[in-house]
Amino acid sequence: MSKKRGLSLDEKREKMLQIFYDSQDFFLLKELEKLGPKKGVISQSVKDVVQTLVDDDLVFKDKIGTSVIVSYLDTHHCVNLMSINFPGIFWSLPSCAGNQLRSIQRKLDSDLQSSKRRYTELIDQCNSLKKGRENSDEREEALDELKTIEQKYNELKNEIEQYSDNDPATFEAKKKAIEVAHAAANRWTDNIFTLQQWCSNNFPQAKEQLDHLYNEVGITEDFDYLELPAAVPVCSPGDQMLEGNP
């Protein structure tokens, strides 16, 4: 004999909603957990199922504390106006769910109409753009000419990129960056010399140990300030061609 299939989430939601609709009353969570199993919803899942109904505005939940609660039986009559001092009460009436669904339907209808209007506008715009772009010999010639111009443009662009290293602006930027790096290197070189002098003055008896330490970290006898080489003048692409350089 096959095992009985459990209820899906949608089926559990329908069962819990039916509890509210049949009684048209207010419930505590503990009460719902006792009533759920009678509808086939295990008590452990009642809380989560009811919360999904609350999230979809199909069931309403009042906060802890004294609250005035109004439940609508239909769109014209109002009943059950009362003050209750129970924590976490839940309620739902068929008219509430109906009003909620009607509100959703109105919104969807409005969105549908907006989409239809937008679709019509796009069709008109498409038809407008097609005017003057009909296939013809003149249009084909113009497109071929445009393609040739674009190809030539890309070739010239690639050629210019080959000389980007000799671009005056790029050269100046690199020159300034070298000057900054050179100044920073010599500044740290000066700091190292200052530190060496301080160590020699304060630890003269450790001269051999200090010399050994300097050699280990790369501060050898030829360690000195850097000299900035002279800048090479920039040659224009035309000069390079005259000199026979590629």
Secondary structure, DSSP 8 states (H G I E B T S, - for coil): --------HHHHHHHHHHHHHHH---EEHHHHHHHGGGGT--HHHHHHHHHHHHHTTSSEEE-SS-EEEEEESSSS-EEEEEEE--SSEEE--HHHHHHHHHHHHHHHHHHHHHHHHHHHHHHHHHHHHHTT----HHHHHHHHHHHHHHHHHHHHHHHHHHTGGG-HHHHHHHHHHHHHHHHHHHHHHHHHHHHHHHHHHH-GGGHHHHHHHHHHTT--TT--------------HHHHHHHT--
